[in-house]
Amino acid sequence: MHIVTTIAGSDSGGGAGIQADLKTFQELKVFGTSVITALTAQNTLGVSDVLPIEVSFVEKQLQALVEDFSISAVKTGMLFSSEIIQSIAQILAERNIPLIVDPVMIAKGGESLLQQEAIEALRSCLLPLATVVTPNIPEAETLSGRTINSLTDIKEAAKVLLLMGVQCVIIKGGHLEDKCYATDYVFFQDGRSFSMQSTRIATKNTHGTGCTFSAALTAFIGQGLPLEEAIEEAKKFIQLAITHDLSIGNGHGPTNHFAYQNLKDSCEVIIHET
């Protein structure tokens, strides 16, 4: 049994954060463990309040896991503060565990989930430890300090992030103005790169897409899949989750974490060398 860990915030609405991660882990048949960094009061309409967990207790949660379990991959989501980022980075730096960083900054409704001063801690403490970082366009702009309006801009932003020590950068293209396709761009330290193109789905039910994609990637890496194959399968997972949404709630509803196993053979992702 492969054991993986998510370090993230709790979403009371169940569509993102710890809840989305654990659902994804379960669906992909890995054993999920968790470290909760913050509690949120939220639903599909937005986040009404955030209660961060004491840094010392975040540390105790993570220490309890690494002291007992043989963890094959770790992902981070909502980390909230620089103190939390620094504390988990210190623990993870002592262990050779693949790390997937989903740099969660803004909720779907626009609420901030990362303090401004924490962005530098993310750059300097966590990204140098990361196997993969999975920003969307606004997150990539914030982390790299570059404005992104084109593929050239995406490549330049990725170069900046790779210089921080990340082994692989996946810049998700959901925010790009392409009405037909959703294209994600993948860059490696050795200069290799490719894009993954899938049909854009017209839906408002995209709450938790970033969490779900990175959780699927964590599960596949934790199972030992080669990195490129893990990335492609994670893309299929989130594409199916968006395509077959659950229509829950009155706002931005959650994706469908249960679609992959039955439909994965029908999902087409087009790979292009870049």
C-alpha positions in Angstrom: 0.0 0.0 0.0 1.4 3.3 -1.1 1.0 6.1 1.5 0.8 9.7 0.5 0.3 13.0 2.5 -1.5 16.2 1.9 -0.6 19.4 3.8 -3.4 21.8 3.2 -6.4 23.6 4.5 -9.8 22.1 5.3 -12.7 22.9 3.0 -16.0 22.5 4.8 -17.8 22.4 1.5 -15.8 19.3 0.5 -14.8 20.4 -3.0 -11.2 21.5 -2.4 -8.4 21.3 0.1 -7.9 18.3 2.4 -11.3 16.8 1.5 -10.7 16.9 -2.3 -7.2 15.5 -1.8 -8.3 12.5 0.3 -11.2 11.7 -2.1 -8.7 11.7 -5.0 -6.2 9.5 -3.1 -9.0 7.1 -2.2 -10.2 7.0 -5.8 -6.6 6.2 -7.0 -6.1 3.5 -4.4 -3.4 5.1 -2.3 -3.6 5.5 1.5 -4.1 9.2 2.3 -2.8 11.0 5.4 -3.1 14.6 6.2 -1.7 17.7 7.9 -4.3 20.5 8.3 -2.9 24.0 8.1 -6.1 26.0 8.4 -9.9 25.6 8.9 -12.1 27.4 6.4 -15.8 28.1 6.6 -16.8 27.8 2.9 -19.2 26.5 0.4 -19.6 26.8 -3.4 -20.5 30.5 -2.9 -17.1 31.4 -1.3 -15.0 31.5 1.9 -16.6 33.3 4.8 -13.8 32.8 7.4 -10.4 31.2 7.8 -8.9 29.9 11.1 -5.2 29.1 10.8 -3.8 26.2 12.9 -1.0 27.0 15.3 2.4 26.4 13.7 3.6 24.1 16.5 0.5 21.9 15.9 1.1 21.8 12.2 4.6 20.6 13.0 3.3 18.0 15.4 0.9 16.6 12.7 3.7 16.3 10.2 6.2 14.8 12.6 3.7 12.2 13.7 3.3 11.1 10.1 7.0 10.9 9.1 8.0 9.1 12.3 5.5 6.3 11.7 4.7 6.0 8.0 6.8 5.3 4.9 5.5 8.2 2.8 6.0 7.9 -0.9 4.9 11.4 -1.9 3.8 14.7 -0.2 1.7 17.5 -1.6 1.1 21.0 -0.2 -1.9 23.1 -0.9 -3.1 26.0 1.3 -0.2 26.9 3.6 -1.5 30.3 4.7 1.6 31.8 6.4 5.4 32.1 6.1 5.8 30.5 9.5 3.9 27.4 8.4 5.9 27.2 5.2 9.2 27.5 7.0 8.3 24.8 9.5 7.2 22.2 7.1 10.1 22.9 4.8 12.5 22.3 7.6 11.0 18.9 8.3 10.8 17.9 4.6 14.3 19.0 3.9 15.5 16.2 6.2 13.8 13.5 4.1 14.0 12.4 0.5 10.3 12.4 -0.3 8.9 13.6 -3.7 7.2 16.9 -3.1 4.4 18.4 -5.2 3.7 22.0 -4.5 0.3 23.5 -5.4 0.9 27.1 -4.6 -2.7 27.9 -3.5 -3.1 31.7 -3.1 -6.7 32.7 -4.0 -10.0 30.8 -3.6 -12.4 30.5 -6.5 -14.5 33.3 -5.1 -11.5 35.6 -4.9 -10.6 35.3 -1.2 -6.9 35.3 -0.3 -5.7 32.0 1.2 -2.0 33.0 1.4 -0.6 35.9 3.4 1.5 38.3 1.2 4.7 37.8 3.2 4.4 34.0 2.7 5.0 34.3 -1.0 8.7 34.9 -0.5 8.9 31.9 2.0 7.3 29.8 -0.7 10.0 30.8 -3.2 13.0 30.5 -0.9 12.1 27.6 1.4 9.7 25.3 -0.3 10.2 25.5 -4.1 13.9 24.5 -3.8 12.7 21.2 -2.3 9.9 20.6 -4.9 9.8 17.8 -7.4 6.9 19.6 -9.2 5.1 22.9 -8.8 1.7 23.3 -10.3 0.7 27.0 -10.5 -2.1 28.4 -12.6 -1.4 31.6 -14.7 -2.0 34.1 -11.8 0.0 32.0 -9.4 2.9 31.7 -11.9 2.8 35.4 -12.4 3.1 36.0 -8.7 5.8 33.5 -8.1 7.9 34.5 -11.1 7.3 38.2 -11.0 6.4 38.0 -14.8 3.3 39.0 -16.6 1.9 36.2 -18.7 0.1 36.9 -22.0 1.6 34.5 -24.4 3.5 31.2 -24.7 6.8 33.1 -24.7 5.8 34.6 -21.3 4.9 31.2 -20.0 8.3 29.9 -21.0 10.1 32.8 -19.3 8.1 32.4 -16.1 8.9 28.7 -16.0 12.6 29.5 -16.4 12.4 31.7 -13.3 10.8 29.0 -11.3 13.2 26.3 -12.5 16.1 28.6 -11.3 14.6 28.4 -7.8 15.4 24.7 -7.8 12.1 23.1 -8.8 12.7 19.9 -10.9 9.5 20.3 -12.9 7.1 23.2 -13.5 3.5 22.7 -14.7 1.8 26.0 -15.6 -1.9 25.3 -16.0 -3.6 27.2 -18.8 -7.2 27.3 -17.6 -7.0 31.1 -17.3 -5.8 31.5 -20.9 -8.3 33.0 -23.4 -8.7 29.9 -25.5 -12.4 29.0 -26.0 -11.7 25.6 -27.5 -8.9 24.0 -25.4 -7.4 23.9 -22.0 -3.6 23.6 -22.4 -1.1 23.0 -19.6 2.6 23.5 -20.2 5.3 21.3 -18.6 9.0 22.2 -18.2 11.9 20.2 -16.8 15.3 21.1 -15.4 17.0 19.3 -18.3 15.4 21.6 -20.9 12.6 19.2 -22.0 9.1 20.5 -22.3 5.7 19.6 -23.7 2.1 20.7 -23.5 -1.1 18.8 -22.7 -4.2 19.9 -24.6 -7.8 18.9 -23.8 -11.2 20.1 -24.7 -12.3 23.1 -22.7 -15.6 22.4 -20.8 -18.2 25.1 -20.5 -19.0 24.9 -16.8 -18.9 27.0 -13.7 -18.3 23.9 -11.5 -14.5 24.1 -11.2 -14.1 24.5 -7.5 -11.0 22.5 -6.3 -9.6 21.8 -9.8 -6.0 22.8 -8.7 -6.2 20.7 -5.5 -7.6 17.7 -7.4 -5.0 17.8 -10.2 -2.1 18.1 -7.8 -3.6 15.4 -5.6 -3.9 13.0 -8.5 -0.3 13.8 -9.5 0.8 13.0 -6.0 -1.0 9.7 -6.0 0.5 8.6 -9.3 4.0 9.7 -8.3 3.5 7.9 -4.9 2.7 4.8 -6.9 6.0 5.0 -8.6 4.8 6.0 -12.1 7.5 7.8 -14.2 7.0 11.6 -13.9 5.8 12.3 -17.4 3.3 9.4 -17.2 2.1 10.6 -13.8 1.5 14.1 -15.2 -0.4 12.9 -18.2 -2.7 10.6 -16.0 -3.3 13.5 -13.6 -4.4 15.6 -16.6 -6.9 12.9 -17.6 -8.1 12.7 -14.0 -9.0 16.4 -13.8 -10.4 16.5 -17.3 -12.9 13.8 -16.5 -13.6 15.4 -13.1 -14.6 18.6 -14.8 -16.4 17.0 -17.8 -18.7 14.9 -15.5 -19.3 17.5 -12.8 -21.7 16.8 -9.9 -23.9 20.0 -10.1 -23.7 20.5 -6.3 -24.4 23.8 -4.7 -25.5 27.2 -5.9 -22.1 28.7 -6.9 -18.9 27.2 -8.2 -19.6 23.6 -7.6 -17.0 20.8 -7.1 -15.5 18.5 -9.7 -16.3 14.8 -9.8 -13.6 12.9 -8.1 -15.2 9.6 -8.9 -15.2 9.7 -12.8 -11.6 8.5 -13.5 -11.7 4.8 -12.8 -14.7 4.0 -15.1 -13.9 6.5 -17.9 -10.1 6.9 -18.1 -9.8 4.9 -21.3 -12.2 7.4 -23.0 -10.3 10.5 -22.1 -8.1 12.0 -24.8 -5.2 14.3 -23.9 -3.1 15.6 -26.8 0.6 15.9 -26.2 2.7 18.4 -28.1 6.5 18.9 -27.9 7.2 22.6 -27.2 
